Amino acid sequence: MFVQFQIPERVLHPYPIVMVHGGGGQGLDFLGTPDGRPGWATYFLRQGYAVYVVDRPGHGRSPLHPEALGPMTPPLAYEPAMTLFTAPGKQPNAWPNAQKHTQWPGTGVIGDLTLDQFIAGQGPFLVFLAQTQQLMQNAGAELLDRIGPAILLTHSMGGPFGWLVADVRPKLVKGIVAVEPLGPPFAQLPMGLGDLSYGLTTIPMTFSPPVKSPTELGRETRKPSKIGLADCFVQTEPARQLPNLSSIPVAVVTSEASAWSMQDHGTVDFLVQAGVQAAHLRLEDHGLRGNGHLMMQERNSDEIAAFLERWISEHVVEEQA
């Protein structure tokens, strides 16, 4: 796994930030925005954090050969990019909050140069999600073994990186900021990728009491606390716990206009039920309006980064690393 790192001349915080991209993206998602501004990596570097930007196995500068690891999906096409990410409010039959999307730095439709820039950074990903997650867990654990304790900042399909690495290296993960992570719990994913059979992940995690098979994780539907949100699964009670995540502060970050705004509460409910210190940070509740799933590439990306940095500074205890 390729990891780009920058360390400021004056390090002000003992724990670096490890940034993990989603879907068919790559570490470039955090290095700059489609309209040419510095990305979150630069923002956190300027705040005195060492920053490690990951290209997950099979993405970007971590090349994958199909003969070695198997088939890949096609890269992201323009139509689904517009529908899901850059112009959801302009699409028919969009989710209700899509109309609130205002922060993409362009029109977000075909002919928009910022859309072209975004698409240029997208690639394929492994067809089998279980394989993807095992590679992420192995590489992430090796990374922390090398660099020491760190804060994990994950996005979308990179979300399981946080849960899985914390599960095998709990003492080395000092906090997790999960930006609209893969979900909701127990979801069946499109394109034949697989399902989140262990709730948050496709591959096993450490539960207490232990489970030998995902079928041992009972599930039931929980109605949301607000009208308009999706019903999501949680465990049946008494819920098994995630002991290796129980002492790690976790923030699940959700934008106002993304499709994830309808479902991220389910991920938070699952985490809290399993004994995890998880907070749900809805950006609109903190004056950050109009964002979509690609918040780190949108007009107010620095304001969001500042908000996340404040949460980290308030919740991650900076003991001597």
C-alpha positions, 0 to 999 in steps of 0.5 A: 500500500502506497502512503504519502506523508508530510511532517511539519517542521514544527509538530504540534500534536503527538498523533498523526492523521491517517487519511483513507479515501473511499470508493474508486478514489485515491489519496488525491481526494485529500490533496486538492480540490477540483477547483485547485485549492489545497485539500484536507491534507494541507489543512491538517499539516498547517495545524501542526499534524503529521499527515499520512495519505493512503492509496488503498490497495488497488487504487492510485499509487498502490497498483493492482494487477488482475492476475494477482488479485482478480477482477475489477469494477469499471471506473466511475462514469459521469452519470452516476457521479452526477447523480450521487455526488456532484449534482444530485439535486438536478436529477429526477427521483433524487432523495429529498435532501438532494435539493439542498446541495449547493457546495460543489465548486461548479455546476457538477454536470457534463461540461463542468471542468470541476466534474472532469477533474473529479472523474479524472481521479477515479478508477476501478476497485476490486469486485469482491468487498471481503478481499478489499477489506482484508487487504485494507486491514492488513496494510493498515495494521502494518502502517500503524506498526511502523508509524505508531499511534494515529488518528484515522480519518476515513471516507465512504468505502474507506470507512471499514479501514477504521473499524477493522484496523482499530479491531486489530490494533486498538492501542494504536488507534487514538480516534476515528473520524468516519466521514459518511462511512460505508453502510448502513449496517448489514447492507446488501451492496450493489454490483455484487460486491457483497454485504456487510454481514458483520454489521459494519464490515464484510469480514469478521470483527471481534465481538463479545460474546464471540461469533463464529458466523455472521448468522449469529448476529441477530438483527432487527429494524430500528425506526429513526428518531426523525421523520424522513430518515431510513429504517436501519438494522441494529442487533437484537438485544442483548447486543454483542459488544465491540470491545476493541473499539470501546475506548476509542472516540469515534465521530460519524460525520454526515453532510446535509444533502448527501444520500448518507444523510438518510442512513448514517444514523443507523451506523451510529446506532449500531456503534453505540449499541455495541459499546462504542463512544460514537458521536453523530456530527451532522454538519448542518447542526453546526452551521455547515450547510449544503454539502454532499458526499464529497465534502472534502472537495467542496467550496467550504472544505476548509471550514469542515476541516476546521470543524473536524480538527476542533472535534479531534482536539476536544475528544482525542487525549494527547498523551505523549505518543 
